Amino acid sequence: MGLAMNWNEWSKLDAMGLAELVRKGEITPQEVASQVAKGVKELNPQIGAVIEIFDDVVDAPLSDGMNPDGVFAGVPFFMKDLGPTLKGRLQERGSLLMEGNRSAADSFLTKQIRQAGLNIIGRTTTPEFGLCSSAENPKVYITRNPWDLDYTTCGSSAGTAASVAAGIIPISHATDGGGSIRIPAGVNGNIGLKPSRGVFSGAPNSSDLMNVVSAQGCHTRTIRDTAAFVDHCRGGAPGEFMPYWTPQEPYSEVIKRDPKKLRIAVSHEWGDYKATPHIVSELKKTADYLEGLGHYVEWVVPDLDLHASYEAQTASYIMKFSQTISDILEKKNMEHPPADLIESMCIRVWEEGRFAFYTDRVKMETMFNEISRKMAAFFEDWDIVLTPTMAKPTPLIGATEYLTISDNPSVYDWFENLWSIFSYTPIANICGLPGISLPMAELENGLPLGMHMLAPQGEDGLLLQLGAQIERELNGNWNHGRKPANYVTNI
């Protein structure tokens, strides 16, 4: 079958634009899915973003329960190989130990995604269990940045970031436990919103109580796609431990208006960490730009113990991932993670956390509480906190100090390396705040650099509204109108 449109036409359409063409009968969901599959065939050998295409739902988009009357009208969608499950499909979580693992049922969010009219046609790469900053274990796969193949996509939403950035697909699933939506969005030039706590459900296998730092979401190229995804996929399943809420007005309507004059606090010095001089200069440009839009901007560091926030996040990760690995080992009747099937740092994290006491969790939760209260107090005076998405430039492929194949003997030193580059995103996970990375800046080598904005809990719409204002002012030209070297128009 030939392409439904040429790649230049394709690259100008976001998910909502494609959906409109489908509703008009100008293209079909099958044709759109086939075009995505063709893009994967051409570009995936270079970027290593997509693990598998589901040929059955490419050929028959209604076969897996997609609602053709949903807002996305059959637009293709990839699922990150972590988090929500798909009945009968492989979910291997970036781990050799999970090879061949098939899910027994659809997650609640999977059903919401299909009900919204998204056609789930494949799965994208992730580092082992989503723990580290890049999907690049050579024994599994290496996901490369479409802007420059020598550089990482970061992670853990690695394959999603690369496939959206390369123009293969306009929208794809992502997750965020410490920045894993926002960091790869910033590195690859995408829009990445980590929503507030209580927006997307983890049912039936998890809840906000169990996975307090984790959030679901997506990568897109337009604000309206992100807004529509949140509007139509949000909500809680029966039995949620925490309230799931809906705003009075859909975000798709909110973003049509500019926000009020906002009080924006700008900072790059967080605890012991600060950004490189070039990144600071890009941050200043963004601050000046927002001031030019009529907002009040001031350089202010939040008054809270940021060092304690990194300690809390580290403790949370160690306990969470150790338990994840223990659960898998128990199901496989194994006593110890096999060194040939689980990456070295994941084994060390398991060893460090497997004997954690309840008192250790209480200590972590106490730090979460203190940090959340102080951050909320800070937001009584400010509407938005602006930082870079990362404190350091995008790492080259093979920068093992950030990978779970690292030979670093110290779990805590390894995490400190992570926080030194991913300094600004974890606070949102601790406090349940919304955060967004917008593709507004660039590094000295020309790679994208995201600008990161935080808002009070529940103010996801404000972040999207500000993003939409910026998008209109830029005439939609994120990344200064530039495209990656490895892009569909170059096929």
C-alpha positions, 0 to 999 in steps of 0.5 A: 500500500502507498502512503496516505500522504507525503512526509512533508504533509504528514509532518505538518499535522498533529494528532488532532489534525490527523483526527480531523482528516479521518472524521472528514473521510479524507483518510482512514485509521488503517491508512494512518497506521500504515504510514506510521509503520512505514516511518518505523521501518525507515527510521527505526534502524537508526534511532532504535525507538520502537520494539514492536509494531502490532501488525493486526491493529495496523491492518484492522484498527477496530480489532483491539477495542479502539473507539472510532468516535473518540476525539482522536478518531483512530490516530495511531499511538505507541505504548511505552513498554512499562506501566499500563498493560495490553491484554495478550501483548508483550511487556518486557520492561527493558529487561532480559529477565522479562523477555517473553512476558505477556500481560493478562489484562488491559489496564484501566488507562489502556481502556481510557486511551482506546476510548479516546480513539487512539489506536495502540499499534506498538510499544517503545523502548525503556531502560530496565524497569524505567530506572535509569536515564537512557535506554542503552543496554547493548544486550537489549537495545540502544535508543539514539537521539534523532537530532544526533545519533551520537547522543542519548534520548535520555529516559526513561520514556526513550523510545517515545521521545525519539519516535515523536521527535523523528516525526514518525508519530504525533503522540505517544505514551510516557511515564514519569517517576522523577522526570521521565516524561519531561527530561526526554521531552527536553532532550528531544524537542518534544512537549512533555507534561507530567500531570498532577497526582490524581489525574491518570489511574494506575489501576488495577495493578497500582495506585497513587498510594503504592506509586506515589511518585509515578505519573502517566502521560504522553509526548506530543508536538502541540499543546492541543494534543496534550490537552486533549489527551489529558481531557479524554484519558484522565479519571479514576477506576473503582477503588482508588485510594486517592480522589481523582478530579476533573477541572471545571473546564476542559483543558482543550477550552482553557488553552484557547485563552491567554493566562492572566499576568503570572508571577514567575520565579526563575532559578537554576541553583537547586541545593548543591546543583546548578546549571552550566553557564550556557544553560543559564544563558538560555534560561535567561532568554526564556525568562526575558521572553516570558517577561515580554509576554507581560508576565512578572519574572524574578530570580528566586530560589524556593525556600526549602531543603532541596538536599533533603528532597534528593535524599527522599527521592533516592530512598523512594527509588531504592525501595520502589525498584527493589520491591519491583525486582523482588516481586518478579523474582518471587513469581519466577521462584528465584532467590537472587537476580541473575547477573546475566539477566538483570543489569548491575545497578538494578541488582545493587538497588535491589540489595540496598532496598530489600531489607528496608524497614517500615520506619525507613518508608515513614522517614521518606514519607515525612520528608515528602510531607515537609517538602510538599508543605513548603513548596505549597507555601512558596506557591502562595506567592508564585504561580510558576517556577521556571528552571531548565529541564536539565542542569547539564548538556545531553550525554553522549551514548555510552555515558555509563555513569548515568546507566544501570550497566554502570560499575559504580559500587555505590548506589548512593553515588550513582543516584547523586550523579543522576540528580546532578544532571536531572536536578529540577524535575524530581520535586514535582514527583515528590509533591504531586505537582504538574510540570511541563518541558517546552522545546524553547531553547538549544544547547551549544551543539544545536541539540534541543534544550527544554525549559521546565515549568512547575505549577501548584498541584491541580494547576495543570491547565495553567501550564498548558495555558501558558504553553499555548500562549507561547506556542501561538506567539511562536506560530507553532515553531517550537525548536526555533522551527528546526527539525532533527537530522533523522526526520521523516521528511528526510526518508 
